[in-house]
Amino acid sequence: MAEPGGIQRHYRAPCPGCGAPVEFHSAQSTHAVCSYCRSAVVRQGEQLARIGKMAELFEDFSPLQLAAAGRFGQQPFTLVGRLQYGTDGGRWTEWIAQLDGGRLGTLSEDNGQYVFSQPLALPQGAPPADALRVGMTTAVAGRSYTVASNTEAALLSAQGELPRLPEPGRAFRVVELRNHEGEVLSLDYDSTPPSAWLGRQVALDDLQLTGLRSDSGRQEQGRAFNCPHCGAPVTVQLEVSKSVTCGSCRSLIDLSAGIGAELKYAVQDEPVRPLIALGRVGRLEGTDWQVVGFQHRVGRSPGDDEQFGWSEYLLYNRQKGFCFLVDAEDGWSLVRPTTGAPTVSSGFASARYLGTTYRQQYSYDAETTYVAGEFYWRVERGQRTGNRDFAGPNGAVLSLERADKELTWSLGKRLDGAAVARAFGLEARQDQFKRADAAPFSAASRVGCVTVVVVVLLVILLLVLLSTCSGPSGSSGSGWRSSGGSYGGYSSGGGHK
């Protein structure tokens, strides 16, 4: 029935499955999921028709919930529906936001990152999904974008009222394009013609949200199972984890098919011991971060036989999601995925993002050699990516990692090693955190003068020998490179991936 005196018509009808009331607050909502019996229903005039039963929602520990309200710019909105999608590499959630005037938007949530999008009319329609190759630049609706990902997804579950309802479990193509202004264009090929949504990254604090879930409603007990290799108990703390390592035998276990499925694992030899232990909490830039994952990676430049290595700590905060703490020979950095895709010049000499130009510094191939802890993507030992690092002002590093189905851009900010040690309460081991970006001889502050003189003489002798033996071309290898953060499978700023 219509709600008297209201600007927006309000429909209410009994669920054809159980008789409970099902409400529609938006005139654009055509489907809904009964909150009592989980029946999926479609609105047909003043009546509802049952079209199936929806699977239970998976617990994602989101702070959002139905009826939460906020503001996007000057536009007030209310969350009226939720769609949960999955791919081979991860899961994400789309919240349906009802705006003034009956308009709808989506608030996409992925691992603590958020993008607010609104429908975009494409004058010439969406190009075929197969024509959008990852990494290519194309124009859509008169604007230039880079194809960041092209993958298949399927609806896992839904809640509330919805403007569309893809067939649960049926795979369809989702293509995500990004630009240097931080915009995200998502093309969903679950309908004919495909739908288009244009958005940009937002922070929950900026949305002025009310009606959020309380922390008391969360359950953090973790999920437990026996290691498929050694039988030791393994506990998974994060609901979104797709990989975890056994604390006993250090095997890397694939959780992407679910704990109830047959678990695949890979034995890891020669364990690497991180400086910062898993589970430790540190305060960086005013936020408390917990170390939930660690991996060691090696890189090699094309045509270069020498390798260089670095370590990455995956950090987690309930409100801000994930970021990376990178430990390389040339220093520490705090790295976050970018929402947009920088504009790259011909030959990758430079990249421009949000008004700043970055110059290419290194190009190399990277490989993951050791993994510990939990990861929100399916990480594999031996996982390879193509990487490029671009140097910017004030020591900033813009990094590109390319895998088969996704481009991931990230932006890193330099940190002082001593500050990292203090942040995690490891002042007693502060010397172990010093890197090449420290002052000369800073790693040997307690070394005597005689030792310093001997070291200087040895360096002079080595330089003489090198000048005698080396050719005019100089050295081709370098170990002073740092990564901008690992390939994080669908971690690129919280769009539809």
C-alpha positions as CSV (number, residue, x, y, z in Angstrom):
1,M,0.0,0.0,0.0
2,A,1.1,3.6,-0.4
3,E,2.2,5.6,2.6
4,P,-0.1,8.6,3.0
5,G,1.5,12.1,3.0
6,G,5.0,10.9,2.1
7,I,7.1,12.0,-0.8
8,Q,8.4,8.5,-1.4
9,R,5.8,5.8,-1.8
10,H,6.2,3.0,0.8
11,Y,5.0,-0.5,-0.2
12,R,4.2,-3.3,2.3
13,A,2.9,-6.7,1.4
14,P,2.8,-10.2,3.1
15,C,5.6,-12.5,2.2
16,P,4.2,-15.3,0.0
17,G,6.5,-17.8,1.8
18,C,5.7,-17.1,5.4
19,G,3.2,-14.2,5.6
20,A,5.5,-11.8,7.4
21,P,5.5,-8.2,6.2
22,V,8.0,-7.3,3.5
23,E,8.5,-3.6,3.0
24,F,9.8,-1.5,0.0
25,H,10.9,2.0,0.8
26,S,12.2,2.8,-2.7
27,A,10.1,2.9,-5.8
28,Q,13.1,1.6,-7.8
29,S,13.4,-1.5,-5.7
30,T,11.9,-4.5,-7.5
31,H,13.1,-7.3,-5.4
32,A,13.5,-8.0,-1.7
33,V,14.5,-10.8,0.7
34,C,12.2,-11.7,3.6
35,S,14.0,-11.2,6.9
36,Y,12.1,-14.1,8.4
37,C,12.2,-17.0,6.0
38,R,14.9,-15.7,3.5
39,S,12.4,-16.0,0.6
40,A,13.5,-13.9,-2.5
41,V,10.4,-12.1,-3.8
42,V,9.6,-9.8,-6.7
43,R,7.1,-7.0,-6.6
44,Q,4.2,-7.3,-9.0
45,G,2.0,-4.3,-8.5
46,E,0.6,-4.5,-5.0
47,Q,1.5,-8.2,-4.7
48,L,4.7,-10.2,-4.1
49,A,5.7,-13.4,-5.9
50,R,8.2,-15.8,-4.4
51,I,11.0,-16.6,-6.8
52,G,13.3,-18.7,-4.6
53,K,15.1,-18.9,-1.3
54,M,18.3,-16.9,-0.5
55,A,21.3,-18.4,1.2
56,E,22.3,-17.2,4.6
57,L,24.6,-14.2,4.8
58,F,28.2,-14.8,5.6
59,E,29.4,-12.9,8.6
60,D,31.8,-10.2,7.4
61,F,32.0,-8.2,10.7
62,S,31.0,-5.0,8.8
63,P,30.2,-2.0,10.9
64,L,27.3,-1.3,8.4
65,Q,23.8,-2.6,8.7
66,L,20.4,-2.0,7.2
67,A,18.7,1.3,8.2
68,A,22.1,3.0,8.8
69,A,21.9,6.6,7.6
70,G,24.4,9.1,6.4
71,R,25.4,11.8,4.0
72,F,27.3,11.6,0.7
73,G,28.3,15.2,0.1
74,Q,25.0,17.1,0.5
75,Q,22.9,14.0,-0.2
76,P,21.3,12.1,2.7
77,F,20.9,8.4,2.2
78,T,19.7,5.3,4.0
79,L,21.0,1.7,3.5
80,V,18.1,-0.5,2.5
81,G,19.7,-3.6,0.9
82,R,22.8,-5.7,0.8
83,L,24.3,-7.9,-1.9
84,Q,27.2,-10.2,-1.2
85,Y,29.3,-11.4,-4.2
86,G,32.2,-13.8,-4.5
87,T,34.9,-14.6,-7.0
88,D,37.8,-17.1,-7.1
89,G,39.9,-14.5,-5.4
90,G,37.7,-13.0,-2.7
91,R,34.4,-11.6,-1.7
92,W,32.9,-8.1,-1.4
93,T,29.6,-6.5,-0.4
94,E,27.4,-3.9,-2.0
95,W,25.1,-1.9,0.2
96,I,22.1,-0.4,-1.6
97,A,21.7,3.3,-0.6
98,Q,18.4,5.1,-1.0
99,L,18.9,8.8,-1.8
100,D,16.4,11.7,-1.9
101,G,13.9,11.7,-4.8
102,G,13.9,7.9,-5.0
103,R,17.4,7.7,-6.5
104,L,19.7,4.8,-5.6
105,G,23.4,4.4,-5.0
106,T,25.7,1.7,-3.8
107,L,28.3,1.7,-1.0
108,S,30.7,-1.0,-1.9
109,E,32.7,-2.5,0.9
110,D,35.9,-4.6,0.5
111,N,38.3,-5.4,3.3
112,G,37.7,-2.1,5.1
113,Q,37.8,0.1,2.0
114,Y,34.6,1.8,0.7
115,V,33.5,3.3,-2.6
116,F,30.2,5.2,-3.0
117,S,28.8,4.9,-6.6
118,Q,25.8,6.1,-8.5
119,P,24.3,4.8,-11.8
120,L,25.9,6.1,-14.9
121,A,24.1,6.3,-18.2
122,L,26.4,5.2,-21.1
123,P,25.3,7.0,-24.3
124,Q,26.8,4.2,-26.5
125,G,26.4,1.3,-24.1
126,A,29.1,-0.7,-22.5
127,P,31.8,-2.3,-24.7
128,P,31.9,-6.2,-24.8
129,A,33.6,-7.6,-21.7
130,D,36.1,-9.6,-23.7
131,A,37.3,-6.4,-25.4
132,L,38.4,-4.9,-22.1
133,R,41.8,-6.4,-21.4
134,V,43.5,-5.7,-18.1
135,G,46.0,-2.9,-18.4
136,M,44.5,-1.3,-21.5
137,T,43.4,2.3,-21.6
138,T,40.0,3.1,-23.1
139,A,37.5,5.9,-23.2
140,V,34.0,5.4,-21.7
141,A,31.4,8.2,-21.7
142,G,34.0,10.6,-22.9
143,R,36.5,9.9,-20.1
144,S,39.8,7.9,-20.2
145,Y,40.1,4.9,-17.9
146,T,42.5,2.0,-17.3
147,V,41.1,-1.5,-17.0
148,A,42.0,-2.6,-13.5
149,S,40.3,-6.0,-13.4
150,N,38.1,-8.3,-15.5
151,T,36.8,-11.3,-13.7
152,E,33.8,-13.5,-13.1
153,A,31.6,-13.1,-10.0
154,A,28.5,-14.6,-8.6
155,L,25.9,-13.5,-6.1
156,L,26.3,-15.4,-2.8
157,S,23.5,-13.9,-0.7
158,A,21.3,-10.8,-0.3
159,Q,19.3,-8.9,2.3
160,G,16.6,-6.2,2.3
161,E,15.2,-4.5,-0.8
162,L,17.1,-4.4,-4.1
163,P,17.0,-2.7,-7.5
164,R,18.2,-5.9,-9.2
165,L,18.7,-9.5,-8.2
166,P,21.2,-11.6,-10.2
167,E,20.5,-15.3,-10.2
168,P,22.3,-16.7,-7.1
169,G,25.4,-18.7,-8.1
170,R,25.3,-17.8,-11.8
171,A,28.7,-16.4,-12.9
172,F,28.7,-13.1,-14.7
173,R,31.5,-10.8,-15.8
174,V,32.5,-7.7,-13.8
175,V,34.9,-5.2,-15.2
176,E,36.4,-2.4,-13.1
177,L,38.0,0.7,-14.7
178,R,39.9,3.4,-12.8
179,N,41.5,6.8,-13.6
180,H,44.1,9.2,-12.3
181,E,41.4,11.3,-10.5
182,G,40.6,8.4,-8.2
183,E,37.3,7.4,-9.9
184,V,36.0,3.8,-10.1
185,L,33.8,2.8,-13.0
186,S,32.2,-0.6,-12.6
187,L,30.5,-2.5,-15.5
188,D,28.3,-5.3,-14.3
189,Y,27.4,-7.8,-17.1
190,D,24.6,-9.5,-15.1
191,S,21.9,-7.9,-17.3
192,T,21.2,-6.8,-20.8
193,P,22.4,-4.1,-21.4
194,P,25.2,-4.1,-18.7
195,S,24.8,-1.6,-15.8
196,A,27.4,1.0,-15.1
197,W,28.2,2.6,-11.8
198,L,30.6,5.5,-11.2
199,G,32.1,6.3,-7.8
200,R,35.1,7.2,-5.7
201,Q,36.6,6.1,-2.4
202,V,35.1,7.4,0.8
203,A,35.9,7.1,4.5
204,L,33.1,6.1,7.0
205,D,33.8,9.1,9.1
206,D,33.1,11.4,6.2
207,L,29.7,9.8,5.6
208,Q,28.5,10.9,9.0
209,L,26.8,7.6,9.5
210,T,24.4,6.8,12.3
211,G,22.8,3.5,13.2
212,L,26.0,1.4,12.8
213,R,26.5,-2.0,14.4
214,S,28.0,-1.9,17.9
215,D,31.3,-3.8,18.5
216,S,29.4,-5.9,21.1
217,G,27.5,-7.5,18.3
218,R,30.6,-9.0,16.9
219,Q,32.0,-12.5,17.5
220,E,35.8,-12.8,17.3
221,Q,36.2,-16.4,18.6
222,G,37.8,-17.5,15.3
223,R,37.4,-20.7,13.3
224,A,39.4,-23.8,14.2
225,F,40.4,-26.9,12.2
226,N,43.2,-29.4,12.0
227,C,46.1,-28.8,9.7
228,P,45.8,-31.1,6.7
229,H,49.6,-31.8,6.7
230,C,50.5,-32.3,10.4
231,G,47.1,-32.4,12.2
232,A,48.0,-29.6,14.6
233,P,45.1,-27.2,15.5
234,V,44.9,-24.1,13.4
235,T,42.7,-21.1,14.2
236,V,41.6,-18.5,11.7
237,Q,40.8,-15.1,13.3
238,L,39.7,-13.1,10.3
239,E,36.5,-14.0,8.6
240,V,37.8,-12.8,5.2
241,S,41.0,-14.9,5.3
242,K,41.7,-16.9,2.2
243,S,45.1,-18.3,3.2
244,V,46.6,-19.2,6.6
245,T,49.8,-20.9,7.7
246,C,50.1,-23.6,10.3
247,G,51.9,-22.5,13.4
248,S,53.3,-26.0,13.9
249,C,54.6,-27.2,10.5
250,R,54.4,-23.8,8.7
251,S,52.5,-25.3,5.8
252,L,50.6,-22.7,3.7
253,I,46.9,-23.6,3.7
254,D,44.3,-22.5,1.0
255,L,41.0,-21.5,2.6
256,S,39.3,-20.1,-0.6
257,A,37.0,-23.1,-0.9
258,G,35.9,-22.9,2.8
259,I,37.1,-24.8,5.9
260,G,34.5,-27.5,5.3
261,A,36.0,-28.3,1.9
262,E,39.1,-30.4,1.2
263,L,42.0,-28.1,2.2
264,K,45.0,-27.7,-0.1
265,Y,48.4,-27.0,1.4
266,A,52.0,-26.4,0.5
267,V,54.9,-27.2,2.7
268,Q,57.3,-24.4,3.3
269,D,61.0,-25.0,4.1
270,E,63.6,-22.5,5.4
271,P,61.3,-20.3,7.5
272,V,62.0,-16.6,7.6
273,R,61.8,-15.0,11.0
274,P,60.0,-11.6,11.0
275,L,61.3,-8.8,13.1
276,I,57.7,-8.0,14.3
277,A,55.8,-11.1,15.6
278,L,52.4,-12.0,14.2
279,G,49.6,-10.7,16.5
280,R,51.6,-7.7,17.8
281,V,49.9,-4.3,17.8
282,G,51.6,-1.1,16.9
283,R,50.4,2.5,16.6
284,L,51.3,4.2,13.3
285,E,49.9,7.6,12.2
286,G,47.4,7.6,15.0
287,T,45.9,4.2,14.3
288,D,46.4,0.9,16.1
289,W,47.4,-1.8,13.6
290,Q,47.7,-5.5,14.3
291,V,50.2,-7.7,12.4
292,V,48.1,-10.5,10.8
293,G,50.3,-11.7,8.0
294,F,53.9,-11.7,6.8
295,Q,55.6,-12.6,3.6
296,H,59.1,-12.5,2.1
297,R,59.5,-11.6,-1.5
298,V,62.4,-11.5,-4.0
299,G,62.8,-9.4,-7.1
300,R,64.9,-9.6,-10.3
301,S,65.2,-7.0,-13.0
302,P,64.9,-8.3,-16.6
303,G,68.3,-9.4,-17.9
304,D,69.8,-9.3,-14.4
305,D,71.0,-12.4,-12.6
306,E,71.1,-10.8,-9.1
307,Q,68.1,-10.9,-6.8
308,F,67.1,-8.5,-4.1
309,G,64.6,-9.2,-1.3
310,W,62.2,-7.5,1.1
311,S,59.6,-8.3,3.6
312,E,55.9,-7.2,3.9
313,Y,53.8,-7.2,7.0
314,L,50.0,-7.2,6.5
315,L,48.4,-4.9,9.0
316,Y,44.7,-4.8,10.0
317,N,42.4,-2.4,11.8
318,R,38.7,-2.9,12.2
319,Q,37.7,0.5,11.0
320,K,40.4,1.1,8.3
321,G,40.9,-2.4,6.9
322,F,44.3,-3.5,5.7
323,C,47.6,-1.9,4.7
324,F,51.2,-3.0,4.3
325,L,54.3,-2.3,6.3
326,V,57.2,-2.9,3.9
327,D,60.7,-3.6,5.1
328,A,63.3,-3.1,2.3
329,E,67.1,-2.4,2.3
330,D,66.5,1.2,1.5
331,G,64.0,1.8,4.3
332,W,60.6,1.2,5.8
333,S,57.3,2.4,4.3
334,L,53.6,2.3,5.1
335,V,51.7,1.3,1.9
336,R,48.0,1.5,1.0
337,P,46.2,0.5,-2.2
338,T,45.0,3.4,-4.3
339,T,41.5,3.8,-5.5
340,G,42.2,5.1,-8.9
341,A,44.7,4.2,-11.6
342,P,47.4,6.7,-12.5
343,T,47.9,7.9,-16.0
344,V,51.1,6.4,-17.4
345,S,53.3,8.0,-20.1
346,S,54.6,6.2,-23.1
347,G,57.2,3.7,-22.1
348,F,56.2,4.0,-18.4
349,A,58.7,6.8,-17.9
350,S,56.3,8.5,-15.5
351,A,52.9,8.2,-13.9
352,R,50.6,10.9,-12.7
353,Y,48.1,10.5,-9.9
354,L,45.9,13.0,-8.1
355,G,47.9,15.9,-9.6
356,T,51.3,14.6,-8.7
357,T,53.9,13.2,-11.2
358,Y,56.1,10.2,-10.3
359,R,59.1,9.1,-12.2
360,Q,59.8,5.4,-12.9
361,Q,62.7,4.2,-10.7
362,Y,62.7,0.4,-11.1
363,S,61.1,-2.3,-13.2
364,Y,61.3,-5.9,-12.0
365,D,59.6,-9.2,-11.6
366,A,58.6,-10.3,-8.0
367,E,58.0,-13.7,-6.4
368,T,56.7,-14.7,-3.0
369,T,59.1,-17.1,-1.3
370,Y,57.7,-17.4,2.2
371,V,54.4,-16.8,3.9
372,A,53.2,-16.7,7.5
373,G,49.9,-15.7,9.2
374,E,46.5,-14.9,7.5
375,F,45.7,-13.1,4.2
376,Y,42.5,-11.9,2.7
377,W,43.5,-13.1,-0.7
378,R,44.6,-16.6,-1.8
379,V,48.4,-16.1,-1.5
380,E,50.6,-18.7,-2.9
381,R,54.3,-19.5,-2.5
382,G,55.9,-18.8,-5.9
383,Q,53.2,-16.3,-6.8
384,R,54.7,-13.9,-9.4
385,T,53.9,-10.4,-10.5
386,G,55.4,-7.8,-12.8
387,N,56.3,-4.6,-10.8
388,R,57.2,-1.0,-11.4
389,D,58.1,1.6,-8.8
390,F,57.7,5.3,-9.4
391,A,59.5,7.8,-7.2
392,G,57.6,10.9,-6.1
393,P,58.2,14.0,-3.8
394,N,59.1,13.6,-0.2
395,G,60.2,10.0,-0.6
396,A,56.7,8.8,-1.8
397,V,56.7,5.6,-3.9
398,L,53.8,4.8,-6.3
399,S,53.9,1.1,-7.3
400,L,52.3,-1.0,-9.9
401,E,51.8,-4.8,-9.6
402,R,50.4,-6.7,-12.5
403,A,49.0,-10.2,-12.3
404,D,46.9,-12.1,-14.9
405,K,43.5,-10.7,-14.0
406,E,44.3,-7.5,-12.1
407,L,46.4,-4.4,-11.9
408,T,47.1,-3.2,-8.4
409,W,48.4,0.3,-7.7
410,S,49.6,1.3,-4.2
411,L,51.1,4.4,-2.7
412,G,53.8,4.2,0.0
413,K,55.1,6.7,2.6
414,R,58.5,6.5,4.1
415,L,58.9,5.7,7.8
416,D,61.9,6.0,10.1
417,G,63.1,2.6,11.3
418,A,63.3,3.8,14.9
419,A,59.8,5.1,14.7
420,V,58.6,1.6,13.6
421,A,60.4,0.0,16.5
422,R,58.8,2.4,19.0
423,A,55.4,1.9,17.4
424,F,55.5,-1.8,18.1
425,G,57.1,-1.5,21.6
426,L,60.5,-2.9,20.3
427,E,62.8,-0.1,21.4
428,A,65.2,-2.6,22.9
429,R,65.8,-4.0,19.4
430,Q,65.9,-0.6,17.7
431,D,69.2,-1.2,15.9
432,Q,67.7,-4.1,14.0
433,F,65.2,-1.7,12.4
434,K,67.9,0.6,10.9
435,R,68.2,0.6,7.2
436,A,70.2,2.2,4.4
437,D,68.2,5.5,4.6
438,A,69.7,6.1,8.1
439,A,72.7,8.4,8.7
440,P,76.2,7.1,7.9
441,F,77.5,4.6,10.5
442,S,74.2,4.9,12.4
443,A,74.0,1.1,12.6
444,A,77.3,1.1,14.5
445,S,76.8,3.9,17.0
446,R,78.6,2.0,19.7
447,V,81.5,0.9,17.5
448,G,85.0,2.2,18.5
449,C,87.1,4.6,16.5
450,V,89.7,2.0,15.6
451,T,87.0,-0.1,14.0
452,V,85.7,2.8,12.0
453,V,89.2,3.5,10.6
454,V,89.6,-0.1,9.6
455,V,86.2,-0.1,7.8
456,V,87.1,3.1,5.9
457,L,90.5,1.6,4.8
458,L,88.7,-1.6,3.6
459,V,86.2,0.4,1.6
460,I,89.0,2.4,-0.1
461,L,90.8,-0.8,-1.0
462,L,87.6,-2.3,-2.4
463,L,87.0,0.8,-4.5
464,V,90.5,0.6,-6.0
465,L,90.0,-3.1,-6.9
466,L,86.6,-2.4,-8.5
467,S,88.0,0.5,-10.6
468,T,90.7,-1.8,-11.9
469,C,88.4,-4.8,-12.7
470,S,85.2,-3.3,-13.8
471,G,84.3,-2.4,-17.4
472,P,82.9,0.9,-18.6
473,S,79.3,-0.2,-18.3
474,G,79.3,-0.3,-14.5
475,S,77.1,-2.5,-12.4
476,S,73.7,-3.8,-13.5
477,G,72.4,-5.1,-10.2
478,S,70.9,-3.3,-7.2
479,G,69.6,-4.4,-3.9
480,W,68.2,-1.0,-2.9
481,R,64.7,-1.4,-4.3
482,S,61.5,-1.5,-2.3
483,S,58.1,-2.8,-3.2
484,G,55.0,-0.7,-2.9
485,G,53.0,-3.6,-1.3
486,S,52.1,-7.1,-2.3
487,Y,49.6,-8.2,-4.9
488,G,46.5,-8.4,-2.8
489,G,44.0,-9.9,-5.1
490,Y,41.0,-7.6,-5.2
491,S,42.4,-5.2,-2.7
492,S,42.6,-2.2,-4.9
493,G,40.8,0.5,-2.9
494,G,37.4,-1.0,-2.1
495,G,35.5,-1.0,-5.4
496,H,33.5,-3.9,-6.6
497,K,36.5,-6.2,-6.0
